[in-house]
Amino acid sequence: MAVPLVSKAEPVLNELGKGKTTERMPVIFIGHGNPMHALHDNTFTKTLNGIQKTITKPKAILVVSAHWLTRGTYVSTTLNPKTIYDFGGFPDELYQVKYEPLGAPELAKEVKEKITSPKIEADNAMGLDHGAWTVLKHMYPAADIPTFQLSVDYYKPASYHFELAKQLTFLRNKGVLIIGSGNLVHNLGMVDFKNTNGGYDWAIEFDAKVKELLDKGDFKALVEYEKLGKSALLSIPTNDHYLPMIYPLGLKTEKENISYLYEGMEAGSISMRSFIIK
């Protein structure tokens, strides 16, 4: 039985959102894959755990997750976000995990105030969905960093998310680590659980194409992914898991580089590719 994680966060909320400037934090995209990774000890989860050793400890974390889809864009102002089990059919052990750091309501309110187009709405009940907590459980297991989420407006094109991301840049200078959590290849209708560490030819092809475009800095092509051919359409039958990757791209500065934290395919049709921008 998994031991529930509880927050050890210090009462630091009064220090957040006061306009203080600090070292610019990197931006990360995580291909989060199966929720069961929350319980696993494998190369992927070890990679997540190793991130904290390579970057400055953030003052707060903002997660843009594939699992908070809304009409309109919302930011969570919850003071004590709860663990959300937004899935079914998994072992009881997974539902016993708790990852509950403090929220960051002051920073969330600043996002709402600073970004006027599009209008950002506040949500004071949102917890942490599994796109957030199954990843953060390994990255920062002490749950001692205030964490909040920005929703994905599922009814807007990728260009909307790319432009919105640019307006979040001010958070990086406040010590906020921004994480996009999704999967750049995500076709649940074609999942093959027997193919544990492999991918379909089209999935491998598109994963490689995305890497090529990332390396070239051709973000326009990635925003206009519908034009990238059949492998793109098979890899992104719905774009809920793809859109969180667009946010790190919009936040990248000209002088920053992209490096890959993890590469690999899972269950035939899910890419675990993850990267950091700094």
PyRosetta script that sets phi, psi and omega in degrees:
from pyrosetta import init, pose_from_sequence

init()
pose = pose_from_sequence("MAVPLVSKAEPVLNELGKGKTTERMPVIFIGHGNPMHALHDNTFTKTLNGIQKTITKPKAILVVSAHWLTRGTYVSTTLNPKTIYDFGGFPDELYQVKYEPLGAPELAKEVKEKITSPKIEADNAMGLDHGAWTVLKHMYPAADIPTFQLSVDYYKPASYHFELAKQLTFLRNKGVLIIGSGNLVHNLGMVDFKNTNGGYDWAIEFDAKVKELLDKGDFKALVEYEKLGKSALLSIPTNDHYLPMIYPLGLKTEKENISYLYEGMEAGSISMRSFIIK")
pose.set_psi(1, 132.5)
pose.set_omega(1, -179.6)
pose.set_phi(2, -70.1)
pose.set_psi(2, 143.3)
pose.set_omega(2, 176.6)
pose.set_phi(3, -85.3)
pose.set_psi(3, 120.9)
pose.set_omega(3, -179.7)
pose.set_phi(4, -58.9)
pose.set_psi(4, 140.0)
pose.set_omega(4, 177.0)
pose.set_phi(5, -91.3)
pose.set_psi(5, 138.9)
pose.set_omega(5, 178.0)
pose.set_phi(6, -122.6)
pose.set_psi(6, 154.5)
pose.set_omega(6, -177.4)
pose.set_phi(7, -72.3)
pose.set_psi(7, 135.3)
pose.set_omega(7, 172.7)
pose.set_phi(8, -112.0)
pose.set_psi(8, 19.7)
pose.set_omega(8, -174.8)
pose.set_phi(9, -62.2)
pose.set_psi(9, 137.6)
pose.set_omega(9, 174.6)
pose.set_phi(10, -79.1)
pose.set_psi(10, 158.6)
pose.set_omega(10, 178.4)
pose.set_phi(11, -74.8)
pose.set_psi(11, 74.7)
pose.set_omega(11, -174.3)
pose.set_phi(12, -104.7)
pose.set_psi(12, 6.0)
pose.set_omega(12, -174.3)
pose.set_phi(13, -61.0)
pose.set_psi(13, -29.1)
pose.set_omega(13, -179.5)
pose.set_phi(14, -69.9)
pose.set_psi(14, -11.5)
pose.set_omega(14, 179.0)
pose.set_phi(15, -95.5)
pose.set_psi(15, -7.3)
pose.set_omega(15, -176.6)
pose.set_phi(16, -95.3)
pose.set_psi(16, 149.1)
pose.set_omega(16, 173.3)
pose.set_phi(17, 73.1)
pose.set_psi(17, 22.7)
pose.set_omega(17, -177.6)
pose.set_phi(18, -103.5)
pose.set_psi(18, 13.7)
pose.set_omega(18, 176.0)
pose.set_phi(19, 83.8)
pose.set_psi(19, 9.2)
pose.set_omega(19, 179.8)
pose.set_phi(20, -71.0)
pose.set_psi(20, 138.4)
pose.set_omega(20, 178.8)
pose.set_phi(21, -104.9)
pose.set_psi(21, 138.9)
pose.set_omega(21, -178.7)
pose.set_phi(22, -141.4)
pose.set_psi(22, -171.0)
pose.set_omega(22, 177.2)
pose.set_phi(23, -59.1)
pose.set_psi(23, 135.4)
pose.set_omega(23, -178.7)
pose.set_phi(24, -67.2)
pose.set_psi(24, 128.3)
pose.set_omega(24, 179.6)
pose.set_phi(25, -80.0)
pose.set_psi(25, 151.5)
pose.set_omega(25, 173.4)
pose.set_phi(26, -70.4)
pose.set_psi(26, 176.9)
pose.set_omega(26, 175.6)
pose.set_phi(27, -125.7)
pose.set_psi(27, 142.7)
pose.set_omega(27, -173.6)
pose.set_phi(28, -130.6)
pose.set_psi(28, 142.0)
pose.set_omega(28, 166.2)
pose.set_phi(29, -116.2)
pose.set_psi(29, 130.1)
pose.set_omega(29, 179.0)
pose.set_phi(30, -117.2)
pose.set_psi(30, 125.1)
pose.set_omega(30, 168.8)
pose.set_phi(31, -82.0)
pose.set_psi(31, 101.6)
pose.set_omega(31, -165.9)
pose.set_phi(32, -83.7)
pose.set_psi(32, -24.2)
pose.set_omega(32, 173.9)
pose.set_phi(33, 63.1)
pose.set_psi(33, -147.1)
pose.set_omega(33, -175.0)
pose.set_phi(34, -66.1)
pose.set_psi(34, 133.3)
pose.set_omega(34, 176.9)
pose.set_phi(35, -55.2)
pose.set_psi(35, -24.2)
pose.set_omega(35, -179.1)
pose.set_phi(36, -63.4)
pose.set_psi(36, -14.9)
pose.set_omega(36, 175.9)
pose.set_phi(37, -61.0)
pose.set_psi(37, -21.5)
pose.set_omega(37, 176.9)
pose.set_phi(38, -58.4)
pose.set_psi(38, -28.6)
pose.set_omega(38, -178.4)
pose.set_phi(39, -101.8)
pose.set_psi(39, -8.6)
pose.set_omega(39, -173.5)
pose.set_phi(40, -85.4)
pose.set_psi(40, 154.7)
pose.set_omega(40, 170.4)
pose.set_phi(41, -123.5)
pose.set_psi(41, 91.7)
pose.set_omega(41, -175.8)
pose.set_phi(42, -139.5)
pose.set_psi(42, -173.5)
pose.set_omega(42, -177.4)
pose.set_phi(43, -62.8)
pose.set_psi(43, -34.9)
pose.set_omega(43, 179.3)
pose.set_phi(44, -67.1)
pose.set_psi(44, -49.8)
pose.set_omega(44, -177.4)
pose.set_phi(45, -69.1)
pose.set_psi(45, -31.8)
pose.set_omega(45, 175.1)
pose.set_phi(46, -65.2)
pose.set_psi(46, -36.3)
pose.set_omega(46, 176.5)
pose.set_phi(47, -63.3)
pose.set_psi(47, -43.7)
pose.set_omega(47, 178.2)
pose.set_phi(48, -60.2)
pose.set_psi(48, -44.5)
pose.set_omega(48, -179.0)
pose.set_phi(49, -64.3)
pose.set_psi(49, -30.3)
pose.set_omega(49, -178.4)
pose.set_phi(50, -75.3)
pose.set_psi(50, -15.9)
pose.set_omega(50, -177.5)
pose.set_phi(51, -60.9)
pose.set_psi(51, -39.4)
pose.set_omega(51, -176.7)
pose.set_phi(52, -62.9)
pose.set_psi(52, -19.8)
pose.set_omega(52, 179.7)
pose.set_phi(53, -83.3)
pose.set_psi(53, -11.3)
pose.set_omega(53, -174.3)
pose.set_phi(54, -111.4)
pose.set_psi(54, -9.0)
pose.set_omega(54, 180.0)
pose.set_phi(55, -131.6)
pose.set_psi(55, 159.2)
pose.set_omega(55, 175.9)
pose.set_phi(56, -62.2)
pose.set_psi(56, 140.5)
pose.set_omega(56, 178.2)
pose.set_phi(57, -62.9)
pose.set_psi(57, 123.0)
pose.set_omega(57, -178.4)
pose.set_phi(58, -70.7)
pose.set_psi(58, 155.9)
pose.set_omega(58, 174.5)
pose.set_phi(59, -81.3)
pose.set_psi(59, -25.0)
pose.set_omega(59, 177.9)
pose.set_phi(60, -159.6)
pose.set_psi(60, 165.2)
pose.set_omega(60, -179.8)
pose.set_phi(61, -130.0)
pose.set_psi(61, 132.2)
pose.set_omega(61, 172.5)
pose.set_phi(62, -113.0)
pose.set_psi(62, 125.2)
pose.set_omega(62, 180.0)
pose.set_phi(63, -111.8)
pose.set_psi(63, 129.3)
pose.set_omega(63, 170.5)
pose.set_phi(64, -105.7)
pose.set_psi(64, 106.0)
pose.set_omega(64, -170.5)
pose.set_phi(65, -110.9)
pose.set_psi(65, 147.5)
pose.set_omega(65, 176.1)
pose.set_phi(66, -66.1)
pose.set_psi(66, -10.0)
pose.set_omega(66, -173.1)
pose.set_phi(67, -107.8)
pose.set_psi(67, 11.7)
pose.set_omega(67, 168.6)
pose.set_phi(68, -122.7)
pose.set_psi(68, 86.8)
pose.set_omega(68, -177.9)
pose.set_phi(69, -102.6)
pose.set_psi(69, 132.6)
pose.set_omega(69, -175.3)
pose.set_phi(70, -141.0)
pose.set_psi(70, 168.1)
pose.set_omega(70, 166.2)
pose.set_phi(71, -99.6)
pose.set_psi(71, 114.6)
pose.set_omega(71, -167.0)
pose.set_phi(72, 93.5)
pose.set_psi(72, 168.8)
pose.set_omega(72, -178.7)
pose.set_phi(73, -110.2)
pose.set_psi(73, 131.8)
pose.set_omega(73, -177.4)
pose.set_phi(74, -124.5)
pose.set_psi(74, 150.5)
pose.set_omega(74, 173.0)
pose.set_phi(75, -122.6)
pose.set_psi(75, 139.5)
pose.set_omega(75, -175.8)
pose.set_phi(76, -85.4)
pose.set_psi(76, 123.0)
pose.set_omega(76, 178.7)
pose.set_phi(77, -103.9)
pose.set_psi(77, 15.7)
pose.set_omega(77, -176.7)
pose.set_phi(78, -63.3)
pose.set_psi(78, 133.2)
pose.set_omega(78, 179.2)
pose.set_phi(79, -76.4)
pose.set_psi(79, -39.5)
pose.set_omega(79, -179.1)
pose.set_phi(80, -129.5)
pose.set_psi(80, 78.7)
pose.set_omega(80, -177.4)
pose.set_phi(81, -65.1)
pose.set_psi(81, 134.8)
pose.set_omega(81, -179.6)
pose.set_phi(82, -94.2)
pose.set_psi(82, 157.8)
pose.set_omega(82, 176.9)
pose.set_phi(83, -70.7)
pose.set_psi(83, 126.8)
pose.set_omega(83, 179.9)
pose.set_phi(84, -104.7)
pose.set_psi(84, 126.6)
pose.set_omega(84, 178.8)
pose.set_phi(85, -100.6)
pose.set_psi(85, 76.8)
pose.set_omega(85, -173.0)
pose.set_phi(86, -91.4)
pose.set_psi(86, 56.9)
pose.set_omega(86, 179.5)
pose.set_phi(87, -161.2)
pose.set_psi(87, 169.6)
pose.set_omega(87, 179.6)
pose.set_phi(88, -142.6)
pose.set_psi(88, 159.9)
pose.set_omega(88, 174.3)
pose.set_phi(89, 83.3)
pose.set_psi(89, 15.0)
pose.set_omega(89, -179.8)
pose.set_phi(90, -102.9)
pose.set_psi(90, 164.6)
pose.set_omega(90, -179.3)
pose.set_phi(91, -59.9)
pose.set_psi(91, 149.7)
pose.set_omega(91, -179.2)
pose.set_phi(92, -55.2)
pose.set_psi(92, -31.6)
pose.set_omega(92, -177.4)
pose.set_phi(93, -57.2)
pose.set_psi(93, -35.5)
pose.set_omega(93, -177.9)
pose.set_phi(94, -68.2)
pose.set_psi(94, -34.0)
pose.set_omega(94, -178.1)
pose.set_phi(95, -78.4)
pose.set_psi(95, -6.0)
pose.set_omega(95, 178.9)
pose.set_phi(96, -95.8)
pose.set_psi(96, -8.9)
pose.set_omega(96, 177.4)
pose.set_phi(97, -73.8)
pose.set_psi(97, 134.0)
pose.set_omega(97, 173.8)
pose.set_phi(98, -123.7)
pose.set_psi(98, 131.4)
pose.set_omega(98, 174.0)
pose.set_phi(99, -132.2)
pose.set_psi(99, 102.8)
pose.set_omega(99, -169.0)
pose.set_phi(100, -137.3)
pose.set_psi(100, 75.4)
pose.set_omega(100, 172.5)
pose.set_phi(101, -72.9)
pose.set_psi(101, 173.7)
pose.set_omega(101, 171.2)
pose.set_phi(102, -65.2)
pose.set_psi(102, 157.0)
pose.set_omega(102, 169.5)
pose.set_phi(103, -83.5)
pose.set_psi(103, -173.6)
pose.set_omega(103, 178.4)
pose.set_phi(104, -135.8)
pose.set_psi(104, 65.5)
pose.set_omega(104, -173.2)
pose.set_phi(105, -61.4)
pose.set_psi(105, -32.8)
pose.set_omega(105, -179.3)
pose.set_phi(106, -68.3)
pose.set_psi(106, -41.6)
pose.set_omega(106, 176.2)
pose.set_phi(107, -65.8)
pose.set_psi(107, -39.9)
pose.set_omega(107, 178.7)
pose.set_phi(108, -61.4)
pose.set_psi(108, -42.5)
pose.set_omega(108, 178.8)
pose.set_phi(109, -65.7)
pose.set_psi(109, -34.1)
pose.set_omega(109, 177.8)
pose.set_phi(110, -66.8)
pose.set_psi(110, -38.7)
pose.set_omega(110, 175.2)
pose.set_phi(111, -58.9)
pose.set_psi(111, -46.3)
pose.set_omega(111, -179.3)
pose.set_phi(112, -62.0)
pose.set_psi(112, -38.1)
pose.set_omega(112, -176.8)
pose.set_phi(113, -78.4)
pose.set_psi(113, -38.8)
pose.set_omega(113, -175.3)
pose.set_phi(114, -76.1)
pose.set_psi(114, -34.9)
pose.set_omega(114, -177.5)
pose.set_phi(115, -97.3)
pose.set_psi(115, 109.4)
pose.set_omega(115, -176.7)
pose.set_phi(116, -103.9)
pose.set_psi(116, -17.7)
pose.set_omega(116, 177.9)
pose.set_phi(117, -141.5)
pose.set_psi(117, 104.3)
pose.set_omega(117, 8.6)
pose.set_phi(118, -78.6)
pose.set_psi(118, 164.7)
pose.set_omega(118, 176.6)
pose.set_phi(119, -72.7)
pose.set_psi(119, 131.2)
pose.set_omega(119, 178.2)
pose.set_phi(120, -102.9)
pose.set_psi(120, 128.2)
pose.set_omega(120, 178.2)
pose.set_phi(121, -97.4)
pose.set_psi(121, 152.7)
pose.set_omega(121, 178.0)
pose.set_phi(122, -93.4)
pose.set_psi(122, 142.7)
pose.set_omega(122, 174.5)
pose.set_phi(123, -127.6)
pose.set_psi(123, 113.0)
pose.set_omega(123, -174.9)
pose.set_phi(124, -98.0)
pose.set_psi(124, 15.3)
pose.set_omega(124, 179.5)
pose.set_phi(125, -122.5)
pose.set_psi(125, -10.1)
pose.set_omega(125, -175.3)
pose.set_phi(126, -66.8)
pose.set_psi(126, 133.5)
pose.set_omega(126, 173.9)
pose.set_phi(127, -95.1)
pose.set_psi(127, -145.2)
pose.set_omega(127, 175.9)
pose.set_phi(128, -112.9)
pose.set_psi(128, 117.7)
pose.set_omega(128, 179.2)
pose.set_phi(129, -78.6)
pose.set_psi(129, 173.7)
pose.set_omega(129, -171.6)
pose.set_phi(130, -72.2)
pose.set_psi(130, -16.5)
pose.set_omega(130, 172.0)
pose.set_phi(131, -66.7)
pose.set_psi(131, -22.2)
pose.set_omega(131, 178.3)
pose.set_phi(132, -94.9)
pose.set_psi(132, -58.2)
pose.set_omega(132, -168.4)
pose.set_phi(133, -74.1)
pose.set_psi(133, -30.0)
pose.set_omega(133, 179.4)
pose.set_phi(134, -68.6)
pose.set_psi(134, -24.5)
pose.set_omega(134, 176.9)
pose.set_phi(135, -84.4)
pose.set_psi(135, -49.6)
pose.set_omega(135, -176.4)
pose.set_phi(136, -66.9)
pose.set_psi(136, -27.2)
pose.set_omega(136, 176.6)
pose.set_phi(137, -54.4)
pose.set_psi(137, -34.6)
pose.set_omega(137, 178.9)
pose.set_phi(138, -91.6)
pose.set_psi(138, -35.3)
pose.set_omega(138, -177.9)
pose.set_phi(139, -69.7)
pose.set_psi(139, -46.5)
pose.set_omega(139, -178.4)
pose.set_phi(140, -135.7)
pose.set_psi(140, 75.2)
pose.set_omega(140, -172.6)
pose.set_phi(141, -61.9)
pose.set_psi(141, -20.6)
pose.set_omega(141, 179.5)
pose.set_phi(142, -73.6)
pose.set_psi(142, -11.6)
pose.set_omega(142, -179.5)
pose.set_phi(143, 52.4)
pose.set_psi(143, 42.0)
pose.set_omega(143, -174.5)
pose.set_phi(144, -109.2)
pose.set_psi(144, 17.5)
pose.set_omega(144, 179.7)
pose.set_phi(145, -120.0)
pose.set_psi(145, 122.7)
pose.set_omega(145, 178.3)
pose.set_phi(146, -53.7)
pose.set_psi(146, 133.8)
pose.set_omega(146, -172.5)
pose.set_phi(147, -134.2)
pose.set_psi(147, 136.8)
pose.set_omega(147, 176.0)
pose.set_phi(148, -141.6)
pose.set_psi(148, 169.0)
pose.set_omega(148, -174.5)
pose.set_phi(149, -127.1)
pose.set_psi(149, 152.7)
pose.set_omega(149, 170.9)
pose.set_phi(150, -116.1)
pose.set_psi(150, 131.4)
pose.set_omega(150, -177.1)
pose.set_phi(151, -77.5)
pose.set_psi(151, 164.3)
pose.set_omega(151, 175.4)
pose.set_phi(152, -106.1)
pose.set_psi(152, 115.7)
pose.set_omega(152, 175.2)
pose.set_phi(153, -73.4)
pose.set_psi(153, 103.4)
pose.set_omega(153, -173.0)
pose.set_phi(154, -70.8)
pose.set_psi(154, -11.7)
pose.set_omega(154, -175.3)
pose.set_phi(155, -98.2)
pose.set_psi(155, 5.3)
pose.set_omega(155, 179.5)
pose.set_phi(156, -110.4)
pose.set_psi(156, 151.3)
pose.set_omega(156, 178.9)
pose.set_phi(157, -72.7)
pose.set_psi(157, 167.4)
pose.set_omega(157, -179.4)
pose.set_phi(158, -59.3)
pose.set_psi(158, -31.6)
pose.set_omega(158, 179.6)
pose.set_phi(159, -62.2)
pose.set_psi(159, -34.7)
pose.set_omega(159, 176.6)
pose.set_phi(160, -60.1)
pose.set_psi(160, -44.7)
pose.set_omega(160, -177.1)
pose.set_phi(161, -71.1)
pose.set_psi(161, -35.6)
pose.set_omega(161, 178.1)
pose.set_phi(162, -63.3)
pose.set_psi(162, -44.6)
pose.set_omega(162, -179.5)
pose.set_phi(163, -71.7)
pose.set_psi(163, -37.9)
pose.set_omega(163, 177.3)
pose.set_phi(164, -62.4)
pose.set_psi(164, -41.4)
pose.set_omega(164, -179.1)
pose.set_phi(165, -56.7)
pose.set_psi(165, -38.9)
pose.set_omega(165, -178.9)
pose.set_phi(166, -57.6)
pose.set_psi(166, -31.8)
pose.set_omega(166, -177.1)
pose.set_phi(167, -78.7)
pose.set_psi(167, -6.3)
pose.set_omega(167, 177.5)
pose.set_phi(168, -90.7)
pose.set_psi(168, 1.4)
pose.set_omega(168, -175.0)
pose.set_phi(169, -56.5)
pose.set_psi(169, -35.5)
pose.set_omega(169, -177.6)
pose.set_phi(170, -57.7)
pose.set_psi(170, -28.2)
pose.set_omega(170, -179.6)
pose.set_phi(171, -66.2)
pose.set_psi(171, -34.0)
pose.set_omega(171, -178.6)
pose.set_phi(172, -61.4)
pose.set_psi(172, -33.2)
pose.set_omega(172, 179.9)
pose.set_phi(173, -82.1)
pose.set_psi(173, -1.1)
pose.set_omega(173, 176.0)
pose.set_phi(174, -105.6)
pose.set_psi(174, 10.1)
pose.set_omega(174, 179.2)
pose.set_phi(175, 83.9)
pose.set_psi(175, 19.8)
pose.set_omega(175, -179.3)
pose.set_phi(176, -95.3)
pose.set_psi(176, 127.0)
pose.set_omega(176, 174.8)
pose.set_phi(177, -88.9)
pose.set_psi(177, 119.9)
pose.set_omega(177, 179.0)
pose.set_phi(178, -100.0)
pose.set_psi(178, 126.4)
pose.set_omega(178, -177.4)
pose.set_phi(179, -122.8)
pose.set_psi(179, 125.7)
pose.set_omega(179, 167.6)
pose.set_phi(180, -93.3)
pose.set_psi(180, 132.2)
pose.set_omega(180, -176.9)
pose.set_phi(181, -128.3)
pose.set_psi(181, 112.1)
pose.set_omega(181, -179.6)
pose.set_phi(182, -164.8)
pose.set_psi(182, -140.3)
pose.set_omega(182, 173.1)
pose.set_phi(183, -158.7)
pose.set_psi(183, 128.5)
pose.set_omega(183, -176.1)
pose.set_phi(184, -74.2)
pose.set_psi(184, -22.8)
pose.set_omega(184, 166.4)
pose.set_phi(185, -117.5)
pose.set_psi(185, 121.4)
pose.set_omega(185, -175.9)
pose.set_phi(186, -154.0)
pose.set_psi(186, 93.2)
pose.set_omega(186, 179.0)
pose.set_phi(187, -125.6)
pose.set_psi(187, 90.9)
pose.set_omega(187, -176.2)
pose.set_phi(188, -67.1)
pose.set_psi(188, -25.4)
pose.set_omega(188, -179.7)
pose.set_phi(189, -68.2)
pose.set_psi(189, -16.7)
pose.set_omega(189, -178.5)
pose.set_phi(190, -119.1)
pose.set_psi(190, 16.9)
pose.set_omega(190, 179.0)
pose.set_phi(191, -60.6)
pose.set_psi(191, 135.4)
pose.set_omega(191, 176.3)
pose.set_phi(192, -123.8)
pose.set_psi(192, 97.8)
pose.set_omega(192, -174.2)
pose.set_phi(193, -67.5)
pose.set_psi(193, -15.0)
pose.set_omega(193, 175.8)
pose.set_phi(194, -76.8)
pose.set_psi(194, -19.9)
pose.set_omega(194, -178.9)
pose.set_phi(195, -94.7)
pose.set_psi(195, 70.2)
pose.set_omega(195, -169.0)
pose.set_phi(196, -57.5)
pose.set_psi(196, -46.8)
pose.set_omega(196, -173.6)
pose.set_phi(197, -124.9)
pose.set_psi(197, 32.7)
pose.set_omega(197, -179.8)
pose.set_phi(198, -133.5)
pose.set_psi(198, 171.9)
pose.set_omega(198, -178.9)
pose.set_phi(199, -138.3)
pose.set_psi(199, 155.8)
pose.set_omega(199, 171.8)
pose.set_phi(200, -63.1)
pose.set_psi(200, 156.6)
pose.set_omega(200, -179.0)
pose.set_phi(201, -57.3)
pose.set_psi(201, -42.4)
pose.set_omega(201, -178.4)
pose.set_phi(202, -67.5)
pose.set_psi(202, -32.9)
pose.set_omega(202, 178.9)
pose.set_phi(203, -70.4)
pose.set_psi(203, -43.1)
pose.set_omega(203, 177.5)
pose.set_phi(204, -63.9)
pose.set_psi(204, -40.1)
pose.set_omega(204, 179.4)
pose.set_phi(205, -61.6)
pose.set_psi(205, -45.8)
pose.set_omega(205, -177.9)
pose.set_phi(206, -71.4)
pose.set_psi(206, -38.6)
pose.set_omega(206, 176.6)
pose.set_phi(207, -57.9)
pose.set_psi(207, -43.1)
pose.set_omega(207, 178.8)
pose.set_phi(208, -67.4)
pose.set_psi(208, -37.2)
pose.set_omega(208, 178.7)
pose.set_phi(209, -64.2)
pose.set_psi(209, -42.2)
pose.set_omega(209, 178.0)
pose.set_phi(210, -62.4)
pose.set_psi(210, -43.9)
pose.set_omega(210, 178.0)
pose.set_phi(211, -59.2)
pose.set_psi(211, -43.6)
pose.set_omega(211, 179.4)
pose.set_phi(212, -60.0)
pose.set_psi(212, -44.0)
pose.set_omega(212, -179.6)
pose.set_phi(213, -70.3)
pose.set_psi(213, -36.3)
pose.set_omega(213, 175.1)
pose.set_phi(214, -62.2)
pose.set_psi(214, -44.6)
pose.set_omega(214, -179.2)
pose.set_phi(215, -64.2)
pose.set_psi(215, -34.0)
pose.set_omega(215, 178.5)
pose.set_phi(216, -79.6)
pose.set_psi(216, -16.4)
pose.set_omega(216, -174.7)
pose.set_phi(217, 75.6)
pose.set_psi(217, 22.7)
pose.set_omega(217, -179.6)
pose.set_phi(218, -88.3)
pose.set_psi(218, 73.4)
pose.set_omega(218, -177.3)
pose.set_phi(219, -73.2)
pose.set_psi(219, -26.3)
pose.set_omega(219, 178.4)
pose.set_phi(220, -59.6)
pose.set_psi(220, -42.3)
pose.set_omega(220, 179.1)
pose.set_phi(221, -65.4)
pose.set_psi(221, -35.7)
pose.set_omega(221, 179.8)
pose.set_phi(222, -72.4)
pose.set_psi(222, -33.2)
pose.set_omega(222, 175.1)
pose.set_phi(223, -68.6)
pose.set_psi(223, -37.5)
pose.set_omega(223, 179.2)
pose.set_phi(224, -96.4)
pose.set_psi(224, 49.3)
pose.set_omega(224, -172.2)
pose.set_phi(225, -61.0)
pose.set_psi(225, -23.9)
pose.set_omega(225, -179.1)
pose.set_phi(226, -61.4)
pose.set_psi(226, -19.6)
pose.set_omega(226, -178.3)
pose.set_phi(227, -90.1)
pose.set_psi(227, 2.4)
pose.set_omega(227, -172.9)
pose.set_phi(228, -90.4)
pose.set_psi(228, 9.3)
pose.set_omega(228, 171.7)
pose.set_phi(229, 99.2)
pose.set_psi(229, -174.2)
pose.set_omega(229, -173.5)
pose.set_phi(230, -62.7)
pose.set_psi(230, -38.9)
pose.set_omega(230, -178.7)
pose.set_phi(231, -62.9)
pose.set_psi(231, -32.9)
pose.set_omega(231, 177.3)
pose.set_phi(232, -68.2)
pose.set_psi(232, -43.0)
pose.set_omega(232, -178.6)
pose.set_phi(233, -66.8)
pose.set_psi(233, -35.3)
pose.set_omega(233, 176.2)
pose.set_phi(234, -71.7)
pose.set_psi(234, -35.8)
pose.set_omega(234, -177.7)
pose.set_phi(235, -76.2)
pose.set_psi(235, -26.5)
pose.set_omega(235, -176.6)
pose.set_phi(236, -128.9)
pose.set_psi(236, 67.0)
pose.set_omega(236, 177.7)
pose.set_phi(237, -65.1)
pose.set_psi(237, -31.7)
pose.set_omega(237, 167.8)
pose.set_phi(238, -133.5)
pose.set_psi(238, 146.3)
pose.set_omega(238, -170.5)
pose.set_phi(239, -98.2)
pose.set_psi(239, 15.8)
pose.set_omega(239, -178.7)
pose.set_phi(240, -59.4)
pose.set_psi(240, -37.4)
pose.set_omega(240, -179.1)
pose.set_phi(241, -87.7)
pose.set_psi(241, -17.4)
pose.set_omega(241, 179.7)
pose.set_phi(242, -82.1)
pose.set_psi(242, -39.1)
pose.set_omega(242, -174.2)
pose.set_phi(243, -59.0)
pose.set_psi(243, -36.2)
pose.set_omega(243, 177.4)
pose.set_phi(244, -60.1)
pose.set_psi(244, -23.7)
pose.set_omega(244, 176.7)
pose.set_phi(245, -71.2)
pose.set_psi(245, -25.3)
pose.set_omega(245, -178.2)
pose.set_phi(246, -67.3)
pose.set_psi(246, -29.8)
pose.set_omega(246, -176.6)
pose.set_phi(247, -64.0)
pose.set_psi(247, -48.7)
pose.set_omega(247, 175.6)
pose.set_phi(248, -58.2)
pose.set_psi(248, -33.8)
pose.set_omega(248, 179.6)
pose.set_phi(249, -65.7)
pose.set_psi(249, -42.6)
pose.set_omega(249, 178.3)
pose.set_phi(250, -66.7)
pose.set_psi(250, -22.2)
pose.set_omega(250, -177.6)
pose.set_phi(251, -92.7)
pose.set_psi(251, -9.3)
pose.set_omega(251, -177.5)
pose.set_phi(252, -70.9)
pose.set_psi(252, 135.2)
pose.set_omega(252, 173.7)
pose.set_phi(253, -93.4)
pose.set_psi(253, 164.9)
pose.set_omega(253, -175.0)
pose.set_phi(254, -61.2)
pose.set_psi(254, -34.6)
pose.set_omega(254, -174.8)
pose.set_phi(255, -86.8)
pose.set_psi(255, -6.4)
pose.set_omega(255, -176.6)
pose.set_phi(256, -86.4)
pose.set_psi(256, 158.0)
pose.set_omega(256, -179.8)
pose.set_phi(257, -117.5)
pose.set_psi(257, 155.8)
pose.set_omega(257, 174.8)
pose.set_phi(258, -104.3)
pose.set_psi(258, 129.0)
pose.set_omega(258, 173.2)
pose.set_phi(259, -129.7)
pose.set_psi(259, 151.8)
pose.set_omega(259, -171.4)
pose.set_phi(260, -96.8)
pose.set_psi(260, 127.6)
pose.set_omega(260, 179.4)
pose.set_phi(261, -85.3)
pose.set_psi(261, -35.9)
pose.set_omega(261, -175.7)
pose.set_phi(262, -156.8)
pose.set_psi(262, 142.6)
pose.set_omega(262, 177.1)
pose.set_phi(263, -135.2)
pose.set_psi(263, 142.2)
pose.set_omega(263, 177.6)
pose.set_phi(264, 157.2)
pose.set_psi(264, 161.8)
pose.set_omega(264, 177.8)
pose.set_phi(265, -112.6)
pose.set_psi(265, 154.8)
pose.set_omega(265, -178.4)
pose.set_phi(266, -138.2)
pose.set_psi(266, 132.3)
pose.set_omega(266, 175.2)
pose.set_phi(267, 54.8)
pose.set_psi(267, 32.2)
pose.set_omega(267, 173.8)
pose.set_phi(268, 82.6)
pose.set_psi(268, -43.1)
pose.set_omega(268, -169.1)
pose.set_phi(269, -128.8)
pose.set_psi(269, 23.9)
pose.set_omega(269, 177.9)
pose.set_phi(270, -131.1)
pose.set_psi(270, 122.5)
pose.set_omega(270, 176.4)
pose.set_phi(271, -91.1)
pose.set_psi(271, 131.1)
pose.set_omega(271, 178.1)
pose.set_phi(272, -97.1)
pose.set_psi(272, 10.5)
pose.set_omega(272, -176.8)
pose.set_phi(273, -54.9)
pose.set_psi(273, 130.4)
pose.set_omega(273, -179.8)
pose.set_phi(274, -134.9)
pose.set_psi(274, 146.3)
pose.set_omega(274, -178.2)
pose.set_phi(275, -147.0)
pose.set_psi(275, 164.1)
pose.set_omega(275, 178.1)
pose.set_phi(276, -127.4)
pose.set_psi(276, 144.9)
pose.set_omega(276, 177.6)
pose.set_phi(277, -118.6)
pose.set_psi(277, 122.6)
pose.set_omega(277, 177.2)
pose.set_phi(278, -161.4)
pose.dump_pdb("model.pdb")
